[in-house]
Amino acid sequence: MARQRAADFEQHRDAILAVAARLFADRGYAAASIAELAAACGVSKALLYHYYRDKEQLLFDIADRYIDSLLGIVDEVAAEARLPDEHLRRLIERFMQAYEHAAAYHRVLVQDVKYLSSAHRRRVNRKQGEVVDAFAAAIVGVAPRLERDALLKPVTMTLFGMINWTFTWLKDRGPITYAQMAPVVSALFLGGVGSLAGAAVPARSARASRSVRANGHALLAAQVGAPRRRRNTALPPPPVPAHLPPRAVRRPARRSSTKEST
C-alpha cells in the first residue's frame, strides 16, 4: 500500500520553495548547495530530499510556478475587458507589482533558467512565449498597424526591456517605488508606440515576419548583462508570495495560434 502524504506536505514544499528562491537569487543557482538550503530551512538534507528530489527540480518549480502566476495576471487583466490603452497600462502595472512582490522568483527566472534540463527549459520557454504573445497582442490593440509588421517583435521586446531588469536599480528603499514607476513606463511606452503609427516598416525577409514568440523567451530569460549577485547567506525564511497559484490549481498550458520556435 502506497504511503500517504501528510496533510501539510504541500505547505512544507511551498515554504522550502520560497527559501530556495531567496537562496538562488542571492547566491546564484550554481553556487548554492542543498546543504545551505537545508540549513536555511532549518531541516536536515534527508528531510529536504523527502520534499524535493534534487536542486534542479526546485529550480524548475520556482520558474514554472512564477510563470504560471504571470499567465494568471494576463488572464485576470483580459477578464477586465478594458479599452486597448488601459488594458496595456493595466498589464504593465500588474507585472510591475508581481516583480516587486515576488522579486526572488523573478530574479531566478531571469538569471538561472539556463541551468534547467532541456525538457524543463522547453516547458518554461513555451510559457514565456505565451506571456510575450499576450503583450504583443496588447500592443497591437493600441497600434493596429504593427500587426504582422516586422516592428512588432522589437517593440514588444523593448517594453519587456523597460520592466524586466528593474530589480537591478529600483530599490526597496529608493526614492521611487514600483507603483510610482509603472505609470511612468506606460506613459513613455504608449507615447512612443503612438509615434510609430505611420512608421511601420515592411519585413525584409520571411524570417523577419515570424511570430513574436520566436525566441521571445530570451527576453524573459536573458543572460546578457546579468548583475553580480550578493554573497549574503543570511536567509530568514520568507513567506510564500500570496499571489503565486496553489499547486493544486496550476494553470494548464494554453494552445497558441503561432508556431513554436525551433
C-alpha positions as CSV (number, residue, x, y, z in Angstrom):
1,M,0.0,0.0,0.0
2,A,1.4,3.4,-1.0
3,R,2.4,5.7,1.8
4,Q,0.0,8.6,2.2
5,R,1.4,12.1,2.3
6,A,0.9,14.3,5.3
7,A,-1.9,16.9,5.1
8,D,0.7,19.7,5.3
9,F,3.1,18.2,2.7
10,E,2.4,20.8,0.0
11,Q,2.6,23.6,2.6
12,H,6.0,22.5,3.6
13,R,7.1,22.2,-0.1
14,D,5.9,25.8,-0.7
15,A,7.9,27.0,2.3
16,I,11.0,25.3,1.1
17,L,10.4,26.7,-2.4
18,A,10.2,30.3,-1.0
19,V,13.5,29.8,0.8
20,A,15.2,28.2,-2.2
21,A,14.1,31.2,-4.4
22,R,15.7,33.6,-2.0
23,L,18.9,31.5,-1.8
24,F,19.2,31.1,-5.5
25,A,18.5,34.8,-6.1
26,D,21.2,35.8,-3.5
27,R,23.9,33.2,-4.1
28,G,23.1,32.0,-7.7
29,Y,21.8,28.6,-8.5
30,A,25.2,27.1,-9.4
31,A,26.8,28.4,-6.2
32,A,24.0,27.4,-3.8
33,S,24.1,23.9,-2.3
34,I,21.5,21.6,-0.9
35,A,23.3,21.8,2.4
36,E,22.9,25.6,2.5
37,L,19.3,25.3,1.6
38,A,18.7,22.7,4.4
39,A,20.4,24.9,6.9
40,A,18.3,28.0,5.8
41,C,15.1,25.9,6.1
42,G,16.2,24.5,9.5
43,V,15.8,20.9,8.4
44,S,18.2,18.0,7.6
45,K,19.3,17.2,4.0
46,A,17.5,13.9,4.3
47,L,14.2,15.6,5.1
48,L,14.7,18.1,2.3
49,Y,15.0,15.3,-0.2
50,H,11.7,14.0,1.1
51,Y,10.1,17.1,-0.4
52,Y,12.3,17.6,-3.5
53,R,14.4,15.0,-5.2
54,D,17.1,17.4,-6.3
55,K,18.2,21.0,-6.8
56,E,17.1,21.1,-10.4
57,Q,13.5,20.2,-9.5
58,L,13.5,23.1,-7.1
59,L,14.7,25.5,-9.9
60,F,12.0,24.2,-12.3
61,D,9.3,24.6,-9.7
62,I,10.4,28.2,-8.9
63,A,10.4,29.2,-12.6
64,D,7.3,27.2,-13.6
65,R,5.1,28.5,-10.8
66,Y,6.2,32.0,-11.2
67,I,5.4,31.9,-15.0
68,D,2.0,30.5,-14.1
69,S,1.4,33.4,-11.8
70,L,2.3,35.8,-14.6
71,L,-0.1,34.0,-17.0
72,G,-2.7,34.2,-14.3
73,I,-2.3,38.0,-14.4
74,V,-2.7,38.0,-18.1
75,D,-6.0,36.2,-17.8
76,E,-7.2,38.4,-15.0
77,V,-6.5,41.6,-16.9
78,A,-8.1,40.2,-20.0
79,A,-11.3,39.5,-18.0
80,E,-11.5,43.2,-17.0
81,A,-12.3,44.0,-20.7
82,R,-10.7,47.4,-20.7
83,L,-10.1,49.7,-23.6
84,P,-6.8,48.9,-25.5
85,D,-4.6,51.6,-24.0
86,E,-6.0,50.9,-20.5
87,H,-5.5,47.2,-21.0
88,L,-1.8,47.7,-21.7
89,R,-1.4,50.1,-18.8
90,R,-3.0,47.5,-16.5
91,L,-0.7,44.7,-17.8
92,I,2.3,46.9,-17.1
93,E,1.0,47.8,-13.6
94,R,0.2,44.3,-12.6
95,F,3.5,42.9,-13.9
96,M,5.5,45.6,-12.0
97,Q,3.5,44.6,-8.9
98,A,4.5,40.9,-9.4
99,Y,8.1,41.8,-10.0
100,E,8.2,43.7,-6.7
101,H,6.4,41.2,-4.5
102,A,8.0,38.1,-5.9
103,A,11.4,39.6,-6.5
104,A,13.4,36.5,-5.7
105,Y,11.3,34.3,-8.1
106,H,11.7,36.9,-10.8
107,R,15.4,37.1,-10.4
108,V,15.8,33.4,-10.6
109,L,13.7,33.2,-13.7
110,V,15.7,35.9,-15.4
111,Q,19.1,34.6,-14.5
112,D,19.0,30.8,-13.8
113,V,16.7,29.2,-16.4
114,K,19.9,28.2,-18.3
115,Y,20.6,25.6,-15.7
116,L,17.3,23.7,-16.2
117,S,17.3,20.3,-18.0
118,S,16.3,20.6,-21.7
119,A,12.9,19.2,-21.1
120,H,12.1,21.6,-18.2
121,R,13.6,24.5,-20.1
122,R,11.4,23.9,-23.1
123,R,8.3,23.9,-20.8
124,V,9.3,27.2,-19.2
125,N,10.2,28.8,-22.6
126,R,6.9,27.8,-24.0
127,K,5.0,29.6,-21.2
128,Q,7.3,32.6,-21.5
129,G,6.3,32.7,-25.2
130,E,2.7,32.9,-24.1
131,V,3.5,35.9,-22.0
132,V,5.3,37.6,-24.9
133,D,2.3,36.8,-27.2
134,A,-0.1,38.4,-24.7
135,F,1.9,41.6,-24.6
136,A,2.3,41.7,-28.4
137,A,-1.5,41.4,-28.7
138,A,-2.0,44.2,-26.3
139,I,0.5,46.4,-28.2
140,V,-1.4,45.7,-31.5
141,G,-4.5,46.8,-29.7
142,V,-3.1,50.3,-29.3
143,A,-1.1,50.3,-32.5
144,P,-3.1,48.1,-35.0
145,R,-0.7,48.9,-37.9
146,L,2.0,46.9,-36.1
147,E,0.1,43.7,-36.6
148,R,2.1,41.3,-38.8
149,D,4.8,44.0,-39.1
150,A,8.5,43.5,-38.6
151,L,8.5,46.1,-35.8
152,L,6.1,44.2,-33.6
153,K,8.7,41.9,-32.1
154,P,11.3,44.6,-31.4
155,V,8.7,46.9,-29.9
156,T,7.4,44.1,-27.7
157,M,10.9,43.3,-26.6
158,T,11.6,47.0,-25.9
159,L,8.7,47.0,-23.4
160,F,10.0,44.0,-21.6
161,G,13.4,45.5,-21.6
162,M,12.0,48.5,-19.7
163,I,10.5,46.4,-16.9
164,N,12.3,43.1,-16.6
165,W,15.5,44.4,-15.2
166,T,14.1,47.0,-12.8
167,F,15.3,44.8,-9.9
168,T,18.9,45.9,-10.7
169,W,18.2,49.6,-10.0
170,L,14.7,50.1,-8.5
171,K,15.5,49.5,-4.8
172,D,13.1,48.9,-1.9
173,R,14.3,51.9,0.0
174,G,14.9,54.2,-3.0
175,P,13.0,57.4,-3.8
176,I,10.7,55.8,-6.4
177,T,8.5,52.7,-5.8
178,Y,7.4,50.1,-8.3
179,A,3.8,51.6,-8.1
180,Q,5.1,55.0,-9.0
181,M,7.3,53.7,-11.8
182,A,4.6,51.7,-13.6
183,P,2.7,54.7,-14.9
184,V,6.0,56.3,-16.0
185,V,6.8,53.2,-18.1
186,S,3.3,53.2,-19.5
187,A,3.5,56.9,-20.5
188,L,6.9,56.5,-22.1
189,F,6.0,53.4,-24.0
190,L,2.5,54.4,-25.1
191,G,3.8,57.8,-26.2
192,G,6.5,56.1,-28.2
193,V,4.2,53.5,-29.8
194,G,1.8,56.3,-30.8
195,S,4.6,57.9,-32.8
196,L,5.1,54.6,-34.7
197,A,1.6,54.7,-36.2
198,G,2.9,56.0,-39.5
199,A,6.3,54.5,-39.3
200,A,5.6,50.8,-39.8
201,V,8.3,49.0,-41.9
202,P,7.9,46.0,-44.2
203,A,9.6,42.8,-43.3
204,R,12.9,42.4,-45.0
205,S,12.5,38.6,-45.3
206,A,10.2,35.8,-44.4
207,R,12.3,35.2,-41.3
208,A,11.6,38.7,-40.0
209,S,7.8,38.1,-40.1
210,R,7.8,35.1,-37.9
211,S,5.8,35.0,-34.7
212,V,6.7,37.4,-32.0
213,R,7.2,34.5,-29.8
214,A,10.1,33.1,-31.8
215,N,12.9,33.4,-29.4
216,G,10.7,35.6,-27.3
217,H,11.6,33.6,-24.2
218,A,15.1,35.1,-24.5
219,L,13.5,38.3,-23.3
220,L,12.4,36.9,-20.0
221,A,15.5,34.7,-19.5
222,A,18.2,36.9,-21.0
223,Q,21.6,36.3,-19.5
224,V,23.5,39.2,-21.1
225,G,24.2,41.9,-18.6
226,A,23.1,39.9,-15.5
227,P,24.2,41.7,-12.4
228,R,26.6,40.1,-10.0
229,R,24.8,38.5,-7.0
230,R,25.4,39.5,-3.4
231,R,27.1,37.0,-1.2
232,N,24.7,37.3,1.6
233,T,24.0,34.0,3.2
234,A,21.6,35.3,5.9
235,L,18.3,33.9,4.8
236,P,15.4,34.2,7.2
237,P,12.6,32.0,5.7
238,P,10.4,34.4,3.7
239,P,6.6,33.8,3.4
240,V,5.4,32.2,0.2
241,P,4.2,35.1,-2.1
242,A,0.5,35.2,-1.8
243,H,-0.1,35.7,-5.5
244,L,1.6,32.5,-6.6
245,P,-1.0,30.0,-7.7
246,P,-1.5,27.0,-5.4
247,R,0.0,23.8,-6.8
248,A,-3.4,22.2,-7.0
249,V,-4.8,24.7,-9.4
250,R,-1.7,25.1,-11.6
251,R,-2.7,26.7,-14.9
252,P,-2.8,24.3,-17.9
253,A,-0.7,25.1,-20.9
254,R,-2.8,27.1,-23.5
255,R,-2.9,26.4,-27.2
256,S,-1.2,29.1,-29.3
257,S,-2.1,30.0,-32.8
258,T,1.6,30.7,-33.5
259,K,4.2,28.1,-34.4
260,E,6.6,27.0,-31.7
261,S,10.1,28.3,-32.3
262,T,12.9,25.8,-33.0
